[in-house]
Amino acid sequence: MASQKSKQKALEYLIEFILVIVGISIAFWLSELAEESKKKELEVQYLQDLMEDLKEDVELIDYLTLLNQDVAETLGKAIDYYTRPDKPMTLDSLTYYADAIGKLNLFQPNNFTYLSLKQSGDFKIIKDHIIRKKLIRLYSSYETVDLEQKNLMKALDDHYYPVYFKNYEQVTGKVINKEFFEGPYVSNYLPLSHSQTNNILEYFERSKTLAKQTIELIETRLER
């Protein structure tokens, strides 16, 4: 009789143990499901934010491309102007072309979402490795654009503008030394600025292509 009761007790303990294990397993499973759901929601939010950022980048690049194409065209005319033997050295033309040297319109991407992903360690939340790879390439191309822009502006800030502002009062428009504008100092910076502006326009186009490709990948991912 005692043996029967002991077996009954042991069976009850075993059933309770199994129920506890099953309960813990279900709790872990539900917790993992909830965590996975949160990660998926976070991924979707990141992808939507990235897509909005990139669409704004494409629009901005298109706008800045038009502006900088005008700058490049003006610089090309300036080079032609300075190389013509019969050029009329009018002050208006000289100051206009000298001022065009530093008229590059700078691109700054909408990179808040991307930086948040990288700095928070959430980059792995983006499941699609092709999207991750494309994002890295895209923002690397943005860094190249930024570097080229900074290199040109630094060269002008360090060397061109200090001399330029000694010979021209920008507020009043007064030319202090006409010979400065007629001479080689200005004409030598025209090809540099023209070449760099055209290079940056090429980098703009490459970045825009990558941005549009990334947008298409994200749209496809969000439709799944």
N, C-alpha and C positions, 0 to 999 in steps of 0.2 A: 504493500500500500504506500509506504514511504517512498519506495523507489519510483512508483507511478507518479506521485506528487512531484518528486524531484525532476522527473523527465518533463512533466507538464510545465514546471517553473522554467526549466532550461529552454523549452520550446517558446514560452512566452518572451523570455529574455532575447532569444534569437530573433523572434518576429519584431520585437521592439527595436533591436539593433539594426535589422534590415530596413525597417521603416525610417529610422533616423538617417541611415546611409542614403536611402532613396530620397528622403526629404532634402538632405544636404546637396545631393547631386542635382536635384531639380532646381534648388535655389541657385546653385552655381550656374546651371544651364540658363535659367531665366536672367541671371545677372549678366552673363556673357551676351545673351540676346539683346538685352537693354544697352549694354556697352557698344555692341556692334551697330545697333540702331543709331546711337548717338554719334558714332564715328561717321556713319553714312550721311547723317543729316549735316554734320560739320563739313564733310567732304563736298556735299552739294552746295553748301553756303559759300565755301571757299571758291569753288569752281564758278559759281554765279558772280561773285565779287571780282574774280580774276577776269572773267569775260567782259564785265562792264569796264574794268580798268583798261583792258586791251582795245576795246572799241573806242574809248576816248583817246587812247594813244594813236590809233590809226587816223582818227579825225584830226588830231593835232599835227601829226606828221604830214598829212595832206595839206593842211593850212600852211605850215612852216615851209614845206617844199615850194609852194607857189611864191611865198615871200622871198625865199633864198634864191630861187631861180631868177627873180627880178634883180636881186643883189648881184648874182653872178653875171647877168647880162650887162648890168651897169659897169661892173669891173672890167668886163671884156671890152666895152666901149671906151673905158678909160685907158686901157692898154693901147688900143688903137689910136686914141687921141694923143697919147704921149709919144707914140712912135711915128706919127705923121710929121714930115719935115715942114709942112705948111700950116701946122696947127695954130689957131688964133689963141694966144695965151690970155684969155679973159679971166678975171678974178672969180667970177661966178662959176665958170667951168672948173677951174682949178680947185676951189674949195669944195665944190660938189663931189668931184671925183675923189679928193683926199678924204672926205668924210665917209664915202662909201666903203672904204677899206675896213672899217670896224662895224659894219652894219649887219653882221651875221645874226640871224634870229635863232636863239638857242632852244633846244629840245630838252624838256625834263619829263621823264615818264611818270605815269601814275603807278608807283611801285609799292604803295603802302601794304596792299594785301600780300604781295610776294615776299616782302621783307618780314611781315608778320608770320608767314608760313615758315620761313627759314629760321628766324630768331626764336620762335616758340617751340621748334622741334616738331612741328606738325606736318612737315613736308611729306612724310611717309603716309599721311592720311590720304593723299592723292594716289589712288590704287593703280591707275593706268600709267605704266612706266614710260610709255611713248609721250604722254602729256608732260610728265616730269622732265623728261629729256628735252622736249621742245621748249619748255619754260626756261630751263637752264641756258639753252642756246640763245633764246630771245633776249633774256636779261643780260647775257654776256655781250650780245650785239649792242644793247643799250649802253653798256659800259664803254664799248669802243667808240660809240658816238660821243659820249661824254668826254672821253679822253681827247679825241680829235678837236672837239670844241674848246676844251680847256687849253690845249697846246697852242691853238691859234690865238685865243684871247690873251694868254700869258705872253706870247711873243709880242703882241701889240701893246699890252699894258707895260711890259718891261722896257721896250725899246722904242716903239713908234709913238705912242701917246705922250711920253715925257717931252719929246722934241716937238711934236705937233702942237701941244698946248703952249709952248714957248713962242710959237710963231703965229698963233691964232687965238683970239679971244672968242670962245664959243658963245658966251652970253650975249655979247654985243655984235658978234659977227665981224669984228675988226681984224683985218689981216695986218700983222705986225711986220712980217717979212715975206714979200711976194716971191723972192728968189728961192725960198724953201719949197714952195709949192711948184715952182718951175723946175727944180733940180732933181737929182737922182734919188734923194732920200724917199720922196713920195713914190716916184715911178718904180723904185726897186721893191716896194712893198705891195704894189698892185698885183704882180704875177703870183706872189706868195698867197695873198688873200684870195685871189681868183681860183688858184689851184686847190687850196684847202676847202673853199666853199663848195667846189664841185665834188671833192672827195667826200665831204660830209653829206652832200645830196645823195651820193651813191650809198653811203651807210644808212641814210634815211630809208631808201628804197629797200635795202636788204632787211632792215628791222621791220618795216611795214609788211613785207612778204611773210616773215616769220610770225608776226603778230596775227595776221589773217589766217595762217595755217593753224596756229594754236587755237584761235577762236573756233574754227571748224571742228577741231578735235574735241574741244570742250562741249560744244553744242551736241555733237554725236554722243558723247558720254552722258550728258544730262537727259538725252532722249531715251536712254535705255531703261 
